[in-house]
Amino acid sequence: MGVSTLGAMYVADRFVIENTPQSRQLRAGFRWLTLDGELEAEFRRTHLEEHLRHIRVNLCLGVVTTLAFTAVEAVVLTPALNRIPSLIHLLVIVPVLLIALAASYSPHRHRFYAPLALSAATVLGLSIVAMLLITTSLGVSLLFPCLLITTIFIYFMGGLIFYHSLAANVFVALVYLVAGGAMQFRGEFGYDALCLVAVNIFCAAVAYMHEKTSRLRFLEAGLLREMVARDGLTGIQNRRMFDQHMERIWLQAVRENMRMAVLLVDIDCFKDYNDRYGHQAGDECLRAVAVTVNQCARRPLDFVARYGGEEFAVVLYDASREYVAEVLTRIQRSIAELNIPHDASRVASRLTVSVGAALIAPSSNRTPDGLVQLADEALYSAKEQGRNRVVVMEAEYQTLCTGRFEKHRGPGAGHISR
């Protein structure tokens, strides 16, 4: 494939950001307030964490408000009429709110808070309906505002997503309407029923728009994070994300006693390529190589980034010698298949790369900088041997002493190696 044909390859991949799940979802829309795939689960986790403090405050307010209503009802109602509302308040509603509050503090809340909150909201609403129907049958019609307040609470204050709050409130409203109609209440029942339906419609409309805005902000924030994490020219991860990934994956490898590998891929004689074909062609070449290298690391924890200039970094987790060799072979073969002319190269007539690879078992008294340095040493060796080749270093890690990368063990530790 010549320089003039690199553009075709770039067109398919140049807007990497547009192919992220967030970007695809924004283009497709979400009329029914449901995101695709893992985005939905991620939104619910994010939504819960962002509103967690408010949810806890609201649940506490619910407990205080319930106790306040209990005290007022004890004054307004006769002891005979107040007995059932007080029992419902103290034995059902308050415990349900406290259970939901306790669940919000669980480290596993992302898995069970949503179904628990939906169940709690339904029980809360049905308890109010039961209390209202019983007291109304006894001739007391003062408690209907409690049902309206509960409806609003379920829509906006319990941390439920729109469809959960809608389902709970619609079910509660239907129970009230059917049971109230069956009991043939006279007077203001029809007016109360209309008020309940209207409150549900208004609250559902507001809740829908609020969650739609929340989901839009979530997608835009995710897209912004992707843009920050990506190299502007090639579309793959940038150096900043490489450094962050190395810190995380190193600690994980130490915990799980896994081996790691870092591969540094450098385009041979790239300055000469730019001088011969121009910087625009050089940019297209970088994009093509970036896409190719990125496709060679296929496992979920494999990571590819632009390390700097014409150099790319590949991080392999749980890396055996066989897998490292497989990825190295795949990279060399894929670059060769690009068949990019490079008449200015001192190595070959087509574009080639040199690769330095380091394979080690991380330990808690070392840092990931030593692994990167070893890969850099291997890359330097590959260039010294004439380029267009691969050098793998492994045992050399134990004697590497080109910097201060081992953790200090206390005063007087002195100059130590990576």
C-alpha atoms as one frame of an Amber mdcrd trajectory, in Angstrom:
protein
   0.000   0.000   0.000   1.553   3.333  -1.085   1.476   6.711   0.651  -1.444
   7.839  -1.499  -3.544   4.919  -0.275  -2.907   5.538   3.419  -5.725   8.075
   3.394  -8.297   5.365   2.680  -7.183   3.489   5.747  -7.269   6.658   7.805
 -10.805   7.530   6.685 -12.046   4.300   8.271 -10.360   5.037  11.580  -9.434
   8.711  11.729 -12.314   9.698  13.967 -11.698   7.145  16.702 -13.664   9.259
  19.150 -16.743   8.936  16.932 -16.604   5.177  17.369 -16.693   5.249  21.161
 -19.872   3.888  22.814 -20.716   7.391  24.086 -20.468   8.941  20.628 -22.532
   6.182  18.998 -25.197   6.552  21.685 -25.347  10.328  21.244 -25.871   9.889
  17.503 -28.519   7.203  17.978 -30.290   9.019  20.821 -32.135   7.439  23.739
 -35.789   8.343  23.443 -36.815   5.573  25.825 -34.208   6.557  28.443 -32.192
   3.386  27.967 -28.553   3.278  26.929 -26.916   0.448  25.032 -24.863  -2.330
  26.568 -22.521  -1.532  29.408 -23.347   2.176  29.200 -26.662   1.595  30.974
 -25.039  -0.200  33.900 -22.311   2.444  34.069 -24.885   5.246  34.058 -26.793
   3.672  36.933 -23.623   3.266  38.972 -22.609   6.858  38.258 -26.116   8.173
  38.924 -26.242   6.451  42.299 -22.815   7.684  43.384 -23.453  11.253  42.254
 -26.725  11.463  44.181 -25.753   9.311  47.150 -25.388  12.158  49.641 -28.730
  13.672  48.620 -30.410  10.273  48.779 -29.221   9.743  52.342 -30.355  13.224
  53.382 -33.739  12.661  51.730 -34.243   9.318  53.466 -33.436  10.948  56.808
 -35.924  13.712  55.992 -38.469  11.022  55.178 -38.007   9.459  58.605 -38.285
  12.850  60.359 -41.348  13.832  58.311 -43.045  10.513  59.062 -42.455  10.949
  62.783 -43.772  14.514  62.554 -46.973  13.331  60.861 -47.331  10.649  63.507
 -47.121  13.282  66.250 -49.605  15.608  64.525 -52.058  12.782  63.873 -51.890
  11.847  67.542 -53.163  15.343  68.359 -55.704  15.722  65.539 -57.225  12.227
  65.557 -58.907  10.408  68.368 -56.937   7.515  69.896 -59.197   4.986  68.196
 -58.709   6.540  64.750 -54.994   7.222  65.256 -54.103   3.674  66.231 -53.796
   2.235  62.688 -51.950   5.225  61.105 -49.456   5.250  63.980 -48.772   1.525
  63.625 -48.256   1.884  59.860 -45.949   4.852  60.338 -43.821   3.299  63.066
 -43.850  -0.381  62.080 -43.745  -0.130  58.280 -42.773   3.248  56.843 -39.966
   4.208  59.237 -38.298   0.744  59.087 -38.517   0.719  55.274 -36.827   4.124
  55.066 -34.138   3.054  57.538 -33.454  -0.157  55.592 -33.008   1.864  52.399
 -30.721   4.261  54.271 -28.597   1.389  55.591 -28.404  -0.141  52.106 -26.993
   3.116  50.731 -23.905   2.603  52.916 -23.237  -0.942  51.740 -20.098  -1.465
  49.616 -22.279  -3.639  47.344 -25.001  -1.008  46.890 -24.481  -0.856  43.127
 -25.852  -4.372  42.825 -28.898  -4.297  45.055 -29.830  -0.716  45.961 -31.955
  -0.185  42.821 -34.220  -3.260  43.268 -34.351  -2.655  47.026 -35.312   0.993
  46.529 -38.010  -0.008  44.032 -39.443  -2.515  46.516 -39.212   0.008  49.352
 -40.973   2.682  47.293 -43.790   0.286  46.435 -44.213  -0.799  50.056 -44.116
   2.829  51.168 -46.810   3.840  48.710 -49.047   0.847  49.477 -48.723   1.514
  53.197 -49.976   5.058  52.720 -52.833   3.777  50.539 -53.808   1.210  53.163
 -53.748   3.845  55.903 -55.771   6.248  53.759 -58.420   3.705  52.791 -58.857
   2.460  56.346 -59.187   5.930  57.858 -61.490   7.087  55.049 -63.779   4.094
  55.670 -63.961   5.252  59.302 -65.040   8.721  58.246 -61.682  10.553  58.352
 -60.491  12.118  55.072 -57.568  14.234  56.305 -54.708  11.983  55.184 -54.891
  12.206  51.385 -52.052  14.810  51.244 -49.762  12.084  52.637 -50.298  10.087
  49.440 -49.412  13.096  47.275 -46.263  13.780  49.314 -45.270  10.128  49.037
 -45.755  10.232  45.266 -43.426  13.215  44.965 -40.910  11.570  47.312 -40.787
   8.407  45.199 -40.254  10.345  41.968 -37.489  12.651  43.141 -35.967  11.791
  46.501 -35.208   8.076  46.678 -32.588   7.833  43.951 -34.713   5.689  41.638
 -34.320   5.901  37.885 -37.333   7.186  35.982 -38.906   3.859  35.016 -38.604
   2.460  38.535 -40.223   5.499  40.129 -42.925   5.530  37.446 -43.680   1.831
  37.930 -43.951   2.165  41.715 -46.200   5.225  41.564 -48.467   3.901  38.813
 -48.958   0.644  40.706 -49.726   2.504  43.953 -52.142   4.872  42.176 -53.961
   1.975  40.497 -54.368   0.176  43.823 -55.802   3.329  45.367 -58.176   3.989
  42.458 -59.401   0.388  42.200 -59.749  -0.156  45.948 -61.324   3.244  46.511
 -63.785   2.688  43.665 -64.656  -0.767  44.973 -65.335   0.668  48.441 -67.710
   3.199  46.816 -66.431   6.255  48.647 -68.578   9.297  48.133 -67.865  12.972
  48.198 -64.308  13.997  47.430 -62.922  10.605  46.306 -63.332  11.517  42.627
 -61.616  14.844  43.231 -58.773  13.144  45.151 -58.377  10.560  42.396 -58.087
  13.315  39.777 -55.487  15.113  41.914 -53.452  11.903  42.247 -53.503  11.281
  38.487 -52.530  14.896  37.774 -49.644  14.825  40.261 -48.353  11.619  38.691
 -48.504  13.112  35.195 -46.733  16.313  36.179 -44.076  14.585  38.271 -43.458
  11.933  35.602 -42.945  14.625  32.963 -40.444  16.506  35.137 -38.645  13.300
  36.166 -38.392  12.197  32.542 -36.824  15.471  31.420 -34.484  15.531  34.413
 -33.199  12.012  33.750 -32.876  12.683  30.026 -30.650  15.647  30.869 -28.669
  13.525  33.340 -28.080  10.833  30.743 -27.001  13.420  28.178 -24.501  14.917
  30.644 -23.221  11.433  31.451 -22.567  10.651  27.771 -20.944  14.026  27.125
 -18.704  13.647  30.181 -17.652  10.182  29.028 -16.922  11.507  25.548 -14.861
  14.327  27.020 -12.845  11.834  29.068 -12.203   9.836  25.899 -11.025  12.958
  24.105  -8.650  13.802  26.950  -7.347  10.226  27.001  -6.714  10.019  23.248
  -3.762  11.197  21.231  -5.034  13.946  18.957  -3.232  12.704  15.847  -3.524
   8.917  15.980  -6.675   8.451  18.066  -5.146   5.824  20.370  -4.419   6.370
  24.075  -1.912   9.101  24.898   1.190   9.205  27.098  -0.718  10.481  30.108
  -3.076   7.504  29.999  -0.111   5.175  29.516   1.481   6.448  32.729  -1.795
   6.080  34.654  -2.398   2.605  33.250   1.104   1.482  34.210   0.590   2.569
  37.807  -2.719   0.686  38.079  -1.724  -2.469  36.238   1.590  -2.720  38.116
  -0.204  -2.824  41.475  -2.667  -5.363  40.096   0.183  -7.547  38.826   1.877
  -7.420  42.238  -1.370  -8.426  43.979  -2.141 -11.247  41.558   1.482 -12.353
  41.033   1.244 -11.927  37.255   3.980 -11.209  34.733   3.927  -8.054  32.624
   5.525  -6.975  29.382   6.098  -3.585  27.789   6.839  -3.299  24.075   8.211
  -0.068  22.625   7.641   0.155  18.866   9.662   2.756  16.959   9.305   3.583
  13.258  12.686   3.260  11.588  14.165   6.391   9.999  10.958   8.360  10.477
  12.698  11.747  10.253  13.977  10.736   6.840  10.427   9.698   5.899   9.125
  13.153   6.841  11.928  14.850   4.925  11.237  12.774   1.828   7.423  12.646
   1.737   6.396  15.661   3.822   4.834  16.031   7.246   1.272  15.411   6.044
   2.299  12.032   4.670   4.205  11.469   7.910   1.016  12.083   9.904  -0.883
   9.572   7.772   1.923   7.088   8.275   1.742   7.545  12.062  -2.009   6.977
  12.020  -1.680   3.824   9.946   0.999   2.380  12.228  -1.024   3.340  15.330
  -4.113   1.531  14.019  -2.033  -1.500  13.081  -0.240  -1.783  16.433  -3.520
  -1.237  18.279  -5.096  -4.154  16.417  -2.202  -6.459  17.332  -2.956  -6.340
  21.065  -6.345  -8.020  21.342  -6.870  -9.206  24.918  -9.079  -7.173  27.310
  -6.194  -5.942  29.492  -3.800  -5.276  26.607  -3.093  -1.572  26.254  -1.650
   0.492  23.394  -0.637   4.160  23.507   1.404   6.677  21.603   4.485   6.992
  23.761   5.959   9.989  21.971   6.880  11.092  18.460   7.056   8.008  16.248
   7.158   5.633  19.209   4.288   3.467  20.476   3.970   1.498  23.705   2.170
  -1.821  24.193   1.459  -3.139  27.699   0.656  -6.852  28.075  -0.753  -8.241
  31.322  -0.355 -11.878  32.373   2.259 -12.085  29.641   3.922 -15.401  28.916
   6.980 -15.648  26.677   4.800 -17.318  24.049   2.223 -14.532  24.047   4.885
 -11.818  23.867   6.462 -13.601  20.893   3.041 -13.900  19.250   2.331 -10.166
  19.601   5.810  -9.241  18.356   5.388 -11.446  15.297   1.948 -10.003  14.679
   3.284  -6.433  14.826   6.144  -7.095  12.404   3.893  -8.967   9.974   1.160
  -6.296  10.097   3.614  -3.450   9.510   5.065  -5.341   6.554   1.559  -5.861
   5.152   1.012  -2.091   5.151   3.648  -2.046   2.386   4.353   1.663   2.816
   7.184   2.879   0.525  10.172   4.404   2.323  12.827   5.221  -0.261  14.741
   7.338   2.266  15.171   4.448   4.722  18.645   3.131   5.415  17.111  -0.224
   6.333  14.662  -1.281   3.629  12.634   0.111   0.743   9.433  -0.250   2.767
   8.461   1.093   6.192   9.858  -0.995   9.059   9.858  -0.800  12.845  12.255
  -1.665  15.636  10.790  -3.146  18.797  12.210  -3.359  22.295  10.381  -5.692
  24.677  10.773  -6.196  28.426   9.157  -9.110  30.281   9.269  -9.262  34.086
   7.424 -10.294  37.233   6.611  -7.083  39.167   7.430  -6.878  42.868   6.259
  -4.544  45.611   9.720  -3.034  46.177  10.066  -1.893  42.561   8.145   0.587
  40.410   6.889   0.354  36.801   9.523   2.851  35.648  12.123   0.096  35.664
  10.027  -2.017  33.302   9.710   0.892  30.875  13.434   1.582  31.144  14.255
  -2.045  30.364  12.028  -1.901  27.264  13.811   1.300  26.286  17.171  -0.445
  26.678  15.908  -3.268  24.472  14.726  -0.785  21.832  18.119   0.950  21.891
  19.781  -2.424  21.407  17.504  -3.193  18.436  18.511   0.081  16.804  22.183
  -0.537  17.527  21.923  -3.918  15.808  20.730  -2.313  12.579  16.960  -1.631
  13.129  14.057  -3.593  11.650  14.369  -6.186  14.392  13.106  -7.187  17.826
  15.100  -7.418  21.066  13.558  -8.944  24.185  15.077  -8.424  27.624  14.091
 -10.309  30.734  16.953 -11.388  32.985  18.596  -7.973  32.530  15.973  -6.484
  34.852  17.788  -7.802  37.913  20.960  -5.834  37.123  19.401  -2.711  35.630
  20.796   0.336  37.455  20.164   3.339  35.254  18.125   5.416  37.625  16.443
   5.455  40.990  13.335   3.363  40.558  13.337   0.931  43.451  11.349   2.174
  46.433  13.299   3.690  49.295  13.421   1.540  52.407  14.263   4.329  54.812
  16.972   6.871  55.565  20.344   6.054  54.149  19.004   3.799  51.409  21.229
   5.628  48.938  21.234   5.310  45.175  19.188   2.315  44.120  18.153   0.733
  40.835  14.880   0.385  39.024
